[in-house]
Amino acid sequence: MALCGFNQNMLDGMKGFHKGLVEHGIVDRAKLKNKTTKEIIENELKDMDAFLKETHNLKNREIRELIENLARYSKTFYELVDKLGLENYSKIIKSLNKIYFEMDRKYYDELEGKEDAMKKLVNHLNKMEVK
Amino acid sequence: MPFCGFNEEMLKGLEKFHEGLMEKILNKTKND
């Protein structure tokens, strides 16, 4: 860890995934269903909760854990977008990538191999925020 | 669907993320 160094592919990938969650998952669906984006987010959060109550029945451990973590990640991302405002989603995506990049930069450039490296990393991350 | 329907951009994004994770592992293996 931290995340084996976020490279450009990983950061680009996360950006595409986040953009899809907002533009396709919320904005397009709001137009399609003639609902507000707020209603769509609330509905998706409910669906995700319901889904996560069932995922323990997935038999394959790796598939179960990947899907559960992806669902939890996506749910938290929607909660963040809901809290900070859908109109700010581009800034939110950039801000998240900045945190992920900084997490690895701090670890690999300054902390790797040092005592309490992970504790120091977490302290450093606690100073950052999504805005 | 629990993910609001994956669109192409989301799938490509995840694919790139996974590829990036593997590139890092492979590069580290080469450097070790």
Backbone of each chain as nested JSON, in Angstrom:
{
  "chains": [
    {"id": "A", "residues": [
      {"number": 1, "name": "MET", "atoms": {"N": [0.862, -1.176, 0.0], "CA": [0.0, 0.0, 0.0], "C": [0.908, 1.239, 0.0]}},
      {"number": 2, "name": "ALA", "atoms": {"N": [0.477, 2.475, -0.02], "CA": [-0.903, 2.845, 0.148], "C": [-1.783, 2.234, -0.958]}},
      {"number": 3, "name": "LEU", "atoms": {"N": [-1.681, 2.659, -2.18], "CA": [-2.43, 1.969, -3.234], "C": [-1.48, 1.579, -4.354]}},
      {"number": 4, "name": "CYS", "atoms": {"N": [-0.309, 1.188, -3.993], "CA": [0.719, 0.771, -4.956], "C": [1.104, 1.921, -5.863]}},
      {"number": 5, "name": "GLY", "atoms": {"N": [0.82, 3.141, -5.477], "CA": [1.105, 4.295, -6.319], "C": [-0.004, 4.446, -7.341]}},
      {"number": 6, "name": "PHE", "atoms": {"N": [-0.783, 5.489, -7.203], "CA": [-1.784, 5.769, -8.233], "C": [-1.04, 6.218, -9.481]}},
      {"number": 7, "name": "ASN", "atoms": {"N": [-1.204, 5.529, -10.572], "CA": [-0.62, 6.002, -11.825], "C": [-1.699, 6.71, -12.642]}},
      {"number": 8, "name": "GLN", "atoms": {"N": [-1.31, 7.223, -13.795], "CA": [-2.242, 8.025, -14.585], "C": [-3.457, 7.211, -15.033]}},
      {"number": 9, "name": "ASN", "atoms": {"N": [-3.208, 5.945, -15.38], "CA": [-4.32, 5.078, -15.791], "C": [-5.361, 4.959, -14.683]}},
      {"number": 10, "name": "MET", "atoms": {"N": [-4.873, 4.786, -13.466], "CA": [-5.799, 4.627, -12.339], "C": [-6.58, 5.917, -12.092]}},
      {"number": 11, "name": "LEU", "atoms": {"N": [-5.88, 7.055, -12.133], "CA": [-6.565, 8.335, -11.9], "C": [-7.568, 8.634, -13.018]}},
      {"number": 12, "name": "ASP", "atoms": {"N": [-7.163, 8.368, -14.276], "CA": [-8.087, 8.561, -15.403], "C": [-9.289, 7.634, -15.268]}},
      {"number": 13, "name": "GLY", "atoms": {"N": [-9.001, 6.414, -14.833], "CA": [-10.073, 5.426, -14.663], "C": [-11.079, 5.855, -13.628]}},
      {"number": 14, "name": "MET", "atoms": {"N": [-10.59, 6.346, -12.486], "CA": [-11.502, 6.801, -11.436], "C": [-12.326, 7.989, -11.921]}},
      {"number": 15, "name": "LYS", "atoms": {"N": [-11.675, 8.879, -12.669], "CA": [-12.395, 10.051, -13.194], "C": [-13.554, 9.602, -14.095]}},
      {"number": 16, "name": "GLY", "atoms": {"N": [-13.269, 8.646, -14.98], "CA": [-14.311, 8.132, -15.884], "C": [-15.437, 7.467, -15.109]}},
      {"number": 17, "name": "PHE", "atoms": {"N": [-15.074, 6.711, -14.108], "CA": [-16.081, 6.024, -13.298], "C": [-16.955, 7.041, -12.557]}},
      {"number": 18, "name": "HIS", "atoms": {"N": [-16.323, 8.036, -11.94], "CA": [-17.082, 9.065, -11.216], "C": [-17.991, 9.857, -12.167]}},
      {"number": 19, "name": "LYS", "atoms": {"N": [-17.422, 10.227, -13.323], "CA": [-18.215, 11.006, -14.293], "C": [-19.445, 10.216, -14.731]}},
      {"number": 20, "name": "GLY", "atoms": {"N": [-19.231, 8.935, -14.986], "CA": [-20.352, 8.073, -15.397], "C": [-21.41, 7.98, -14.322]}},
      {"number": 21, "name": "LEU", "atoms": {"N": [-20.969, 7.875, -13.066], "CA": [-21.932, 7.794, -11.954], "C": [-22.815, 9.043, -11.92]}},
      {"number": 22, "name": "VAL", "atoms": {"N": [-22.224, 10.214, -12.157], "CA": [-23.01, 11.448, -12.101], "C": [-23.788, 11.673, -13.392]}},
      {"number": 23, "name": "GLU", "atoms": {"N": [-23.077, 11.68, -14.519], "CA": [-23.722, 12.082, -15.781], "C": [-24.741, 11.05, -16.269]}},
      {"number": 24, "name": "HIS", "atoms": {"N": [-24.365, 9.797, -16.179], "CA": [-25.29, 8.748, -16.621], "C": [-26.223, 8.34, -15.482]}},
      {"number": 25, "name": "GLY", "atoms": {"N": [-25.619, 8.097, -14.304], "CA": [-26.395, 7.56, -13.184], "C": [-27.412, 8.525, -12.619]}},
      {"number": 26, "name": "ILE", "atoms": {"N": [-27.112, 9.797, -12.654], "CA": [-28.046, 10.769, -12.056], "C": [-28.685, 11.672, -13.111]}},
      {"number": 27, "name": "VAL", "atoms": {"N": [-27.851, 12.408, -13.852], "CA": [-28.398, 13.444, -14.747], "C": [-29.255, 12.833, -15.866]}},
      {"number": 28, "name": "ASP", "atoms": {"N": [-28.714, 11.851, -16.572], "CA": [-29.474, 11.238, -17.674], "C": [-30.757, 10.566, -17.167]}},
      {"number": 29, "name": "ARG", "atoms": {"N": [-30.626, 9.91, -16.031], "CA": [-31.796, 9.197, -15.493], "C": [-32.873, 10.159, -14.998]}},
      {"number": 30, "name": "ALA", "atoms": {"N": [-32.449, 11.305, -14.479], "CA": [-33.429, 12.3, -14.033], "C": [-34.254, 12.785, -15.237]}},
      {"number": 31, "name": "LYS", "atoms": {"N": [-33.561, 13.015, -16.364], "CA": [-34.266, 13.457, -17.587], "C": [-35.195, 12.361, -18.08]}},
      {"number": 32, "name": "LEU", "atoms": {"N": [-34.672, 11.149, -18.111], "CA": [-35.429, 9.997, -18.62], "C": [-36.685, 9.734, -17.802]}},
      {"number": 33, "name": "LYS", "atoms": {"N": [-36.565, 9.866, -16.495], "CA": [-37.689, 9.54, -15.607], "C": [-38.495, 10.769, -15.202]}},
      {"number": 34, "name": "ASN", "atoms": {"N": [-38.081, 11.94, -15.744], "CA": [-38.772, 13.187, -15.429], "C": [-38.841, 13.442, -13.914]}},
      {"number": 35, "name": "LYS", "atoms": {"N": [-37.705, 13.227, -13.269], "CA": [-37.61, 13.468, -11.825], "C": [-36.463, 14.438, -11.565]}},
      {"number": 36, "name": "THR", "atoms": {"N": [-36.406, 14.953, -10.339], "CA": [-35.284, 15.836, -10.008], "C": [-34.046, 14.974, -9.723]}},
      {"number": 37, "name": "THR", "atoms": {"N": [-32.879, 15.599, -9.848], "CA": [-31.645, 14.858, -9.561], "C": [-31.61, 14.44, -8.09]}},
      {"number": 38, "name": "LYS", "atoms": {"N": [-32.168, 15.259, -7.228], "CA": [-32.231, 14.932, -5.793], "C": [-33.041, 13.649, -5.576]}},
      {"number": 39, "name": "GLU", "atoms": {"N": [-34.172, 13.555, -6.275], "CA": [-35.003, 12.349, -6.14], "C": [-34.259, 11.116, -6.641]}},
      {"number": 40, "name": "ILE", "atoms": {"N": [-33.537, 11.295, -7.746], "CA": [-32.791, 10.149, -8.307], "C": [-31.717, 9.698, -7.326]}},
      {"number": 41, "name": "ILE", "atoms": {"N": [-30.981, 10.657, -6.749], "CA": [-29.932, 10.285, -5.779], "C": [-30.554, 9.539, -4.595]}},
      {"number": 42, "name": "GLU", "atoms": {"N": [-31.633, 10.078, -4.071], "CA": [-32.281, 9.423, -2.917], "C": [-32.717, 8.008, -3.262]}},
      {"number": 43, "name": "ASN", "atoms": {"N": [-33.271, 7.861, -4.458], "CA": [-33.719, 6.541, -4.895], "C": [-32.544, 5.566, -5.051]}},
      {"number": 44, "name": "GLU", "atoms": {"N": [-31.463, 6.069, -5.633], "CA": [-30.291, 5.205, -5.824], "C": [-29.688, 4.784, -4.487]}},
      {"number": 45, "name": "LEU", "atoms": {"N": [-29.663, 5.71, -3.531], "CA": [-29.122, 5.365, -2.207], "C": [-29.963, 4.275, -1.549]}},
      {"number": 46, "name": "LYS", "atoms": {"N": [-31.275, 4.382, -1.72], "CA": [-32.166, 3.347, -1.17], "C": [-31.91, 2.002, -1.844]}},
      {"number": 47, "name": "ASP", "atoms": {"N": [-31.785, 2.024, -3.177], "CA": [-31.507, 0.789, -3.931], "C": [-30.196, 0.152, -3.489]}},
      {"number": 48, "name": "MET", "atoms": {"N": [-29.198, 1.004, -3.293], "CA": [-27.887, 0.48, -2.888], "C": [-27.953, -0.164, -1.507]}},
      {"number": 49, "name": "ASP", "atoms": {"N": [-28.695, 0.474, -0.594], "CA": [-28.867, -0.122, 0.744], "C": [-29.557, -1.473, 0.644]}},
      {"number": 50, "name": "ALA", "atoms": {"N": [-30.6, -1.52, -0.163], "CA": [-31.341, -2.781, -0.32], "C": [-30.435, -3.85, -0.93]}},
      {"number": 51, "name": "PHE", "atoms": {"N": [-29.66, -3.454, -1.923], "CA": [-28.738, -4.389, -2.575], "C": [-27.708, -4.923, -1.575]}},
      {"number": 52, "name": "LEU", "atoms": {"N": [-27.161, -4.009, -0.774], "CA": [-26.11, -4.414, 0.184], "C": [-26.647, -5.312, 1.303]}},
      {"number": 53, "name": "LYS", "atoms": {"N": [-27.974, -5.328, 1.476], "CA": [-28.545, -6.268, 2.451], "C": [-28.606, -7.684, 1.884]}},
      {"number": 54, "name": "GLU", "atoms": {"N": [-28.49, -7.786, 0.572], "CA": [-28.58, -9.1, -0.088], "C": [-27.232, -9.672, -0.508]}},
      {"number": 55, "name": "THR", "atoms": {"N": [-26.223, -8.818, -0.594], "CA": [-24.963, -9.28, -1.198], "C": [-24.246, -10.362, -0.389]}},
      {"number": 56, "name": "HIS", "atoms": {"N": [-24.59, -10.495, 0.901], "CA": [-23.931, -11.563, 1.675], "C": [-24.271, -12.945, 1.105]}},
      {"number": 57, "name": "ASN", "atoms": {"N": [-25.319, -12.999, 0.295], "CA": [-25.688, -14.285, -0.326], "C": [-24.858, -14.607, -1.57]}},
      {"number": 58, "name": "LEU", "atoms": {"N": [-24.029, -13.673, -2.013], "CA": [-23.145, -13.978, -3.144], "C": [-22.127, -15.021, -2.678]}},
      {"number": 59, "name": "LYS", "atoms": {"N": [-22.048, -16.095, -3.432], "CA": [-21.28, -17.248, -2.933], "C": [-19.769, -17.1, -3.117]}},
      {"number": 60, "name": "ASN", "atoms": {"N": [-19.377, -16.472, -4.201], "CA": [-17.941, -16.336, -4.474], "C": [-17.383, -15.172, -3.638]}},
      {"number": 61, "name": "ARG", "atoms": {"N": [-16.431, -15.453, -2.763], "CA": [-15.944, -14.427, -1.838], "C": [-15.354, -13.214, -2.56]}},
      {"number": 62, "name": "GLU", "atoms": {"N": [-14.53, -13.478, -3.568], "CA": [-13.873, -12.353, -4.248], "C": [-14.898, -11.472, -4.961]}},
      {"number": 63, "name": "ILE", "atoms": {"N": [-15.829, -12.119, -5.669], "CA": [-16.879, -11.355, -6.366], "C": [-17.709, -10.581, -5.342]}},
      {"number": 64, "name": "ARG", "atoms": {"N": [-18.077, -11.271, -4.252], "CA": [-18.9, -10.618, -3.22], "C": [-18.201, -9.372, -2.664]}},
      {"number": 65, "name": "GLU", "atoms": {"N": [-16.928, -9.52, -2.315], "CA": [-16.234, -8.39, -1.7], "C": [-15.991, -7.253, -2.684]}},
      {"number": 66, "name": "LEU", "atoms": {"N": [-15.658, -7.6, -3.927], "CA": [-15.458, -6.54, -4.927], "C": [-16.753, -5.775, -5.166]}},
      {"number": 67, "name": "ILE", "atoms": {"N": [-17.85, -6.517, -5.341], "CA": [-19.138, -5.86, -5.608], "C": [-19.599, -5.05, -4.395]}},
      {"number": 68, "name": "GLU", "atoms": {"N": [-19.463, -5.607, -3.209], "CA": [-19.88, -4.868, -2.004], "C": [-19.07, -3.579, -1.848]}},
      {"number": 69, "name": "ASN", "atoms": {"N": [-17.767, -3.684, -2.073], "CA": [-16.93, -2.492, -1.907], "C": [-17.199, -1.452, -2.988]}},
      {"number": 70, "name": "LEU", "atoms": {"N": [-17.48, -1.931, -4.193], "CA": [-17.814, -0.999, -5.274], "C": [-19.151, -0.31, -4.99]}},
      {"number": 71, "name": "ALA", "atoms": {"N": [-20.105, -1.068, -4.462], "CA": [-21.415, -0.496, -4.123], "C": [-21.26, 0.524, -2.996]}},
      {"number": 72, "name": "ARG", "atoms": {"N": [-20.468, 0.183, -1.978], "CA": [-20.263, 1.115, -0.86], "C": [-19.533, 2.372, -1.337]}},
      {"number": 73, "name": "TYR", "atoms": {"N": [-18.53, 2.179, -2.194], "CA": [-17.783, 3.324, -2.731], "C": [-18.734, 4.253, -3.492]}},
      {"number": 74, "name": "SER", "atoms": {"N": [-19.531, 3.649, -4.381], "CA": [-20.447, 4.44, -5.209], "C": [-21.476, 5.157, -4.34]}},
      {"number": 75, "name": "LYS", "atoms": {"N": [-21.951, 4.47, -3.313], "CA": [-22.946, 5.06, -2.408], "C": [-22.347, 6.268, -1.682]}},
      {"number": 76, "name": "THR", "atoms": {"N": [-21.134, 6.109, -1.187], "CA": [-20.493, 7.23, -0.485], "C": [-20.23, 8.391, -1.438]}},
      {"number": 77, "name": "PHE", "atoms": {"N": [-19.876, 8.065, -2.687], "CA": [-19.658, 9.124, -3.676], "C": [-20.957, 9.906, -3.911]}},
      {"number": 78, "name": "TYR", "atoms": {"N": [-22.076, 9.2, -4.04], "CA": [-23.364, 9.883, -4.23], "C": [-23.722, 10.739, -3.011]}},
      {"number": 79, "name": "GLU", "atoms": {"N": [-23.431, 10.22, -1.826], "CA": [-23.713, 10.997, -0.603], "C": [-22.898, 12.296, -0.598]}},
      {"number": 80, "name": "LEU", "atoms": {"N": [-21.657, 12.174, -1.054], "CA": [-20.784, 13.351, -1.126], "C": [-21.305, 14.36, -2.154]}},
      {"number": 81, "name": "VAL", "atoms": {"N": [-21.705, 13.865, -3.312], "CA": [-22.249, 14.742, -4.358], "C": [-23.528, 15.418, -3.855]}},
      {"number": 82, "name": "ASP", "atoms": {"N": [-24.336, 14.649, -3.147], "CA": [-25.585, 15.188, -2.602], "C": [-25.272, 16.301, -1.585]}},
      {"number": 83, "name": "LYS", "atoms": {"N": [-24.266, 16.069, -0.772], "CA": [-23.909, 17.035, 0.281], "C": [-23.279, 18.311, -0.295]}},
      {"number": 84, "name": "LEU", "atoms": {"N": [-22.387, 18.142, -1.266], "CA": [-21.638, 19.306, -1.772], "C": [-22.297, 19.979, -2.979]}},
      {"number": 85, "name": "GLY", "atoms": {"N": [-23.302, 19.321, -3.547], "CA": [-24.031, 19.924, -4.672], "C": [-23.645, 19.301, -5.998]}},
      {"number": 86, "name": "LEU", "atoms": {"N": [-24.66, 18.816, -6.696], "CA": [-24.433, 18.155, -7.987], "C": [-23.702, 19.064, -8.98]}},
      {"number": 87, "name": "GLU", "atoms": {"N": [-23.998, 20.377, -8.9], "CA": [-23.373, 21.312, -9.841], "C": [-21.854, 21.386, -9.652]}},
      {"number": 88, "name": "ASN", "atoms": {"N": [-21.383, 20.902, -8.513], "CA": [-19.938, 20.945, -8.228], "C": [-19.23, 19.624, -8.532]}},
      {"number": 89, "name": "TYR", "atoms": {"N": [-19.89, 18.752, -9.303], "CA": [-19.346, 17.4, -9.395], "C": [-17.966, 17.326, -10.048]}},
      {"number": 90, "name": "SER", "atoms": {"N": [-17.682, 18.213, -11.008], "CA": [-16.347, 18.18, -11.63], "C": [-15.267, 18.497, -10.605]}},
      {"number": 91, "name": "LYS", "atoms": {"N": [-15.562, 19.476, -9.752], "CA": [-14.601, 19.848, -8.705], "C": [-14.429, 18.71, -7.698]}},
      {"number": 92, "name": "ILE", "atoms": {"N": [-15.54, 18.044, -7.385], "CA": [-15.489, 16.925, -6.426], "C": [-14.605, 15.806, -6.976]}},
      {"number": 93, "name": "ILE", "atoms": {"N": [-14.779, 15.499, -8.261], "CA": [-13.983, 14.434, -8.888], "C": [-12.497, 14.796, -8.86]}},
      {"number": 94, "name": "LYS", "atoms": {"N": [-12.188, 16.04, -9.216], "CA": [-10.782, 16.475, -9.195], "C": [-10.23, 16.416, -7.771]}},
      {"number": 95, "name": "SER", "atoms": {"N": [-11.045, 16.83, -6.816], "CA": [-10.626, 16.862, -5.423], "C": [-10.33, 15.446, -4.91]}},
      {"number": 96, "name": "LEU", "atoms": {"N": [-11.155, 14.485, -5.293], "CA": [-10.917, 13.095, -4.879], "C": [-9.618, 12.571, -5.482]}},
      {"number": 97, "name": "ASN", "atoms": {"N": [-9.423, 12.828, -6.764], "CA": [-8.177, 12.382, -7.406], "C": [-6.961, 13.02, -6.737]}},
      {"number": 98, "name": "LYS", "atoms": {"N": [-7.114, 14.283, -6.334], "CA": [-6.015, 14.972, -5.665], "C": [-5.676, 14.273, -4.344]}},
      {"number": 99, "name": "ILE", "atoms": {"N": [-6.713, 13.869, -3.613], "CA": [-6.492, 13.159, -2.345], "C": [-5.818, 11.805, -2.592]}},
      {"number": 100, "name": "TYR", "atoms": {"N": [-6.303, 11.069, -3.597], "CA": [-5.717, 9.751, -3.885], "C": [-4.252, 9.9, -4.311]}},
      {"number": 101, "name": "PHE", "atoms": {"N": [-3.995, 10.902, -5.142], "CA": [-2.627, 11.132, -5.605], "C": [-1.731, 11.51, -4.425]}},
      {"number": 102, "name": "GLU", "atoms": {"N": [-2.231, 12.41, -3.598], "CA": [-1.451, 12.886, -2.447], "C": [-1.205, 11.772, -1.438]}},
      {"number": 103, "name": "MET", "atoms": {"N": [-2.179, 10.873, -1.297], "CA": [-2.016, 9.732, -0.387], "C": [-0.778, 8.918, -0.791]}},
      {"number": 104, "name": "ASP", "atoms": {"N": [-0.652, 8.661, -2.078], "CA": [0.489, 7.871, -2.531], "C": [1.786, 8.672, -2.56]}},
      {"number": 105, "name": "ARG", "atoms": {"N": [1.672, 9.938, -2.959], "CA": [2.889, 10.761, -2.98], "C": [3.487, 10.835, -1.58]}},
      {"number": 106, "name": "LYS", "atoms": {"N": [2.66, 11.104, -0.601], "CA": [3.134, 11.228, 0.785], "C": [3.798, 9.925, 1.235]}},
      {"number": 107, "name": "TYR", "atoms": {"N": [3.136, 8.817, 0.922], "CA": [3.661, 7.539, 1.386], "C": [4.979, 7.193, 0.691]}},
      {"number": 108, "name": "TYR", "atoms": {"N": [4.969, 7.188, -0.623], "CA": [6.159, 6.724, -1.349], "C": [7.308, 7.729, -1.331]}},
      {"number": 109, "name": "ASP", "atoms": {"N": [6.992, 9.008, -1.297], "CA": [8.071, 10.01, -1.301], "C": [8.622, 10.292, 0.094]}},
      {"number": 110, "name": "GLU", "atoms": {"N": [7.774, 10.133, 1.121], "CA": [8.214, 10.583, 2.446], "C": [8.165, 9.534, 3.555]}},
      {"number": 111, "name": "LEU", "atoms": {"N": [7.24, 8.594, 3.471], "CA": [7.001, 7.75, 4.647], "C": [7.407, 6.282, 4.513]}},
      {"number": 112, "name": "GLU", "atoms": {"N": [7.49, 5.771, 3.324], "CA": [7.734, 4.333, 3.14], "C": [8.988, 3.892, 3.893]}},
      {"number": 113, "name": "GLY", "atoms": {"N": [8.851, 2.855, 4.683], "CA": [9.995, 2.305, 5.422], "C": [10.235, 2.968, 6.768]}},
      {"number": 114, "name": "LYS", "atoms": {"N": [9.492, 4.03, 7.054], "CA": [9.697, 4.729, 8.332], "C": [8.763, 4.176, 9.41]}},
      {"number": 115, "name": "GLU", "atoms": {"N": [9.132, 4.435, 10.662], "CA": [8.312, 3.959, 11.775], "C": [6.945, 4.656, 11.757]}},
      {"number": 116, "name": "ASP", "atoms": {"N": [5.909, 3.895, 12.064], "CA": [4.535, 4.429, 12.104], "C": [4.128, 5.115, 10.801]}},
      {"number": 117, "name": "ALA", "atoms": {"N": [4.618, 4.582, 9.702], "CA": [4.334, 5.202, 8.402], "C": [2.83, 5.346, 8.146]}},
      {"number": 118, "name": "MET", "atoms": {"N": [2.098, 4.284, 8.416], "CA": [0.658, 4.322, 8.11], "C": [-0.099, 5.265, 9.053]}},
      {"number": 119, "name": "LYS", "atoms": {"N": [0.354, 5.308, 10.302], "CA": [-0.273, 6.234, 11.257], "C": [-0.056, 7.677, 10.782]}},
      {"number": 120, "name": "LYS", "atoms": {"N": [1.183, 7.959, 10.352], "CA": [1.491, 9.3, 9.854], "C": [0.718, 9.606, 8.584]}},
      {"number": 121, "name": "LEU", "atoms": {"N": [0.552, 8.583, 7.767], "CA": [-0.207, 8.77, 6.519], "C": [-1.662, 9.148, 6.822]}},
      {"number": 122, "name": "VAL", "atoms": {"N": [-2.241, 8.439, 7.773], "CA": [-3.635, 8.731, 8.139], "C": [-3.746, 10.14, 8.738]}},
      {"number": 123, "name": "ASN", "atoms": {"N": [-2.784, 10.508, 9.581], "CA": [-2.791, 11.877, 10.139], "C": [-2.74, 12.918, 9.022]}},
      {"number": 124, "name": "HIS", "atoms": {"N": [-1.913, 12.638, 8.02], "CA": [-1.804, 13.556, 6.887], "C": [-3.121, 13.645, 6.122]}},
      {"number": 125, "name": "LEU", "atoms": {"N": [-3.735, 12.483, 5.902], "CA": [-5.015, 12.472, 5.165], "C": [-6.116, 13.185, 5.929]}},
      {"number": 126, "name": "ASN", "atoms": {"N": [-6.026, 13.146, 7.254], "CA": [-7.026, 13.838, 8.075], "C": [-6.996, 15.352, 7.872]}},
      {"number": 127, "name": "LYS", "atoms": {"N": [-5.897, 15.853, 7.329], "CA": [-5.813, 17.304, 7.084], "C": [-6.43, 17.682, 5.735]}},
      {"number": 128, "name": "MET", "atoms": {"N": [-6.759, 16.688, 4.943], "CA": [-7.301, 16.982, 3.605], "C": [-8.818, 16.885, 3.611]}},
      {"number": 129, "name": "GLU", "atoms": {"N": [-9.431, 17.596, 2.686], "CA": [-10.887, 17.492, 2.574], "C": [-11.337, 17.596, 1.129]}},
      {"number": 130, "name": "VAL", "atoms": {"N": [-12.501, 17.046, 0.863], "CA": [-13.078, 17.165, -0.47], "C": [-13.811, 18.478, -0.531]}},
      {"number": 131, "name": "LYS", "atoms": {"N": [-13.52, 19.266, -1.561], "CA": [-14.226, 20.565, -1.651], "C": [-14.531, 20.93, -3.086]}}
    ]},
    {"id": "B", "residues": [
      {"number": 1, "name": "MET", "atoms": {"N": [-31.352, -1.202, -11.136], "CA": [-30.008, -1.788, -10.93], "C": [-29.259, -0.981, -9.878]}},
      {"number": 2, "name": "PRO", "atoms": {"N": [-28.539, -1.64, -9.021], "CA": [-27.9, -0.926, -7.913], "C": [-26.846, 0.096, -8.327]}},
      {"number": 3, "name": "PHE", "atoms": {"N": [-26.362, 0.038, -9.549], "CA": [-25.36, 1.026, -9.968], "C": [-25.908, 1.965, -11.025]}},
      {"number": 4, "name": "CYS", "atoms": {"N": [-27.213, 2.141, -11.045], "CA": [-27.87, 3.039, -11.996], "C": [-27.542, 2.631, -13.416]}},
      {"number": 5, "name": "GLY", "atoms": {"N": [-27.181, 1.421, -13.62], "CA": [-26.785, 0.988, -14.961], "C": [-25.389, 1.475, -15.262]}},
      {"number": 6, "name": "PHE", "atoms": {"N": [-24.48, 0.562, -15.37], "CA": [-23.116, 0.943, -15.781], "C": [-23.175, 1.45, -17.211]}},
      {"number": 7, "name": "ASN", "atoms": {"N": [-22.601, 2.592, -17.485], "CA": [-22.466, 2.994, -18.881], "C": [-21.034, 2.719, -19.334]}},
      {"number": 8, "name": "GLU", "atoms": {"N": [-20.797, 2.983, -20.609], "CA": [-19.498, 2.655, -21.197], "C": [-18.355, 3.378, -20.48]}},
      {"number": 9, "name": "GLU", "atoms": {"N": [-18.6, 4.633, -20.137], "CA": [-17.547, 5.436, -19.492], "C": [-17.161, 4.854, -18.129]}},
      {"number": 10, "name": "MET", "atoms": {"N": [-18.163, 4.39, -17.394], "CA": [-17.888, 3.795, -16.081], "C": [-17.106, 2.498, -16.217]}},
      {"number": 11, "name": "LEU", "atoms": {"N": [-17.514, 1.681, -17.175], "CA": [-16.817, 0.406, -17.378], "C": [-15.38, 0.634, -17.837]}},
      {"number": 12, "name": "LYS", "atoms": {"N": [-15.222, 1.569, -18.772], "CA": [-13.861, 1.888, -19.249], "C": [-13.017, 2.431, -18.098]}},
      {"number": 13, "name": "GLY", "atoms": {"N": [-13.652, 3.252, -17.258], "CA": [-12.948, 3.835, -16.113], "C": [-12.448, 2.75, -15.174]}},
      {"number": 14, "name": "LEU", "atoms": {"N": [-13.327, 1.818, -14.86], "CA": [-12.915, 0.724, -13.971], "C": [-11.847, -0.139, -14.624]}},
      {"number": 15, "name": "GLU", "atoms": {"N": [-11.995, -0.363, -15.922], "CA": [-11.001, -1.16, -16.638], "C": [-9.618, -0.492, -16.525]}},
      {"number": 16, "name": "LYS", "atoms": {"N": [-9.603, 0.821, -16.743], "CA": [-8.335, 1.55, -16.648], "C": [-7.766, 1.493, -15.238]}},
      {"number": 17, "name": "PHE", "atoms": {"N": [-8.648, 1.621, -14.256], "CA": [-8.194, 1.562, -12.863], "C": [-7.55, 0.207, -12.567]}},
      {"number": 18, "name": "HIS", "atoms": {"N": [-8.212, -0.852, -12.983], "CA": [-7.665, -2.2, -12.761], "C": [-6.359, -2.401, -13.532]}},
      {"number": 19, "name": "GLU", "atoms": {"N": [-6.334, -1.9, -14.754], "CA": [-5.084, -2.007, -15.545], "C": [-3.948, -1.272, -14.843]}},
      {"number": 20, "name": "GLY", "atoms": {"N": [-4.275, -0.088, -14.308], "CA": [-3.271, 0.704, -13.603], "C": [-2.746, -0.023, -12.379]}},
      {"number": 21, "name": "LEU", "atoms": {"N": [-3.652, -0.662, -11.634], "CA": [-3.232, -1.437, -10.458], "C": [-2.256, -2.527, -10.867]}},
      {"number": 22, "name": "MET", "atoms": {"N": [-2.574, -3.215, -11.969], "CA": [-1.711, -4.319, -12.424], "C": [-0.377, -3.804, -12.951]}},
      {"number": 23, "name": "GLU", "atoms": {"N": [-0.413, -2.662, -13.66], "CA": [0.844, -2.09, -14.165], "C": [1.807, -1.825, -13.024]}},
      {"number": 24, "name": "LYS", "atoms": {"N": [1.25, -1.3, -11.922], "CA": [2.094, -0.99, -10.772], "C": [2.737, -2.244, -10.203]}},
      {"number": 25, "name": "ILE", "atoms": {"N": [1.933, -3.288, -10.077], "CA": [2.463, -4.56, -9.547], "C": [3.549, -5.089, -10.488]}},
      {"number": 26, "name": "LEU", "atoms": {"N": [3.267, -5.053, -11.787], "CA": [4.228, -5.594, -12.753], "C": [5.505, -4.764, -12.762]}},
      {"number": 27, "name": "ASN", "atoms": {"N": [5.384, -3.457, -12.679], "CA": [6.575, -2.605, -12.639], "C": [7.405, -2.861, -11.39]}},
      {"number": 28, "name": "LYS", "atoms": {"N": [6.706, -3.057, -10.256], "CA": [7.426, -3.321, -9.006], "C": [8.16, -4.642, -9.098]}},
      {"number": 29, "name": "THR", "atoms": {"N": [7.53, -5.634, -9.712], "CA": [8.161, -6.947, -9.858], "C": [9.433, -6.819, -10.672]}},
      {"number": 30, "name": "LYS", "atoms": {"N": [9.348, -6.018, -11.76], "CA": [10.522, -5.829, -12.62], "C": [11.652, -5.133, -11.88]}},
      {"number": 31, "name": "ASN", "atoms": {"N": [11.267, -4.146, -11.02], "CA": [12.282, -3.361, -10.321], "C": [12.935, -4.113, -9.168]}},
      {"number": 32, "name": "ASP", "atoms": {"N": [12.223, -5.143, -8.639], "CA": [12.761, -5.871, -7.477], "C": [13.913, -6.783, -7.889]}}
    ]}
  ]
}
